[in-house]
Amino acid sequence: MDPLTSVVCYIWSEIACAGGIGAGVASLAVILLGGAAILGKISWGTVLMVVFGIAIMFGSAMLAASFTGGVVPCGC
């Protein structure tokens, strides 16, 4: 594996698979966007799009495994 691929794999595993960094950023985004929607600064549709995007990002490994019949690919 070349250096660029290993860096990208490391970043992806930290964000989506480990749950630490990615879950913290996602939680903060949902909290801030929910507050902005309650105050009327953004629409609820924007909040829903972000929430669905987060769900797709975190569920993409399991979704890919279900389509291919393989294991959950969290490590590169």
C-alpha positions in Angstrom: 0.0 0.0 0.0 1.4 3.4 -1.0 1.7 6.2 1.6 -1.2 8.2 0.3 -3.5 5.2 0.5 -2.5 4.4 4.0 -3.1 8.0 5.1 -6.6 8.0 3.6 -7.4 4.7 5.1 -6.2 5.9 8.5 -8.4 9.1 8.3 -11.4 7.1 7.1 -11.1 4.6 9.9 -10.7 7.3 12.5 -13.8 9.2 11.3 -16.2 6.5 10.3 -15.1 3.3 12.0 -13.6 4.2 15.4 -16.4 6.4 16.2 -14.4 8.8 18.4 -13.7 11.8 16.2 -16.5 11.2 13.7 -19.2 10.7 16.4 -18.1 13.8 18.2 -18.2 16.0 15.1 -21.5 14.5 14.0 -23.1 15.0 17.4 -21.9 18.6 17.5 -23.2 19.2 14.0 -26.7 17.9 14.9 -26.8 19.9 18.1 -25.8 23.1 16.4 -28.0 22.7 13.4 -31.0 21.7 15.6 -30.5 24.9 17.6 -30.3 27.0 14.4 -33.4 25.4 13.1 -35.3 26.1 16.4 -34.2 29.7 16.1 -35.4 29.9 12.5 -32.0 30.5 11.0 -32.0 27.4 8.8 -34.8 25.2 7.5 -35.6 21.8 9.0 -35.0 20.3 5.6 -31.3 21.2 5.9 -31.1 19.6 9.3 -32.7 16.4 7.9 -30.3 16.3 4.9 -27.3 16.6 7.3 -28.7 13.9 9.6 -29.3 11.5 6.6 -25.8 12.3 5.3 -24.3 11.4 8.7 -26.3 8.2 8.8 -25.1 7.2 5.3 -21.5 8.0 6.2 -21.5 5.9 9.3 -23.6 3.1 7.8 -21.7 2.9 4.5 -19.4 0.1 5.5 -22.2 -2.1 6.6 -24.3 -1.2 3.6 -21.4 -2.2 1.3 -20.9 -5.4 3.1 -24.6 -6.3 2.8 -24.5 -5.7 -0.9 -21.4 -7.7 -1.5 -22.1 -10.4 1.1 -18.7 -9.7 2.8 -17.6 -8.5 6.1 -17.7 -5.0 7.4 -14.6 -3.3 5.8 -13.5 -0.9 8.5 -9.8 -1.6 8.2 -7.9 -1.1 4.9 
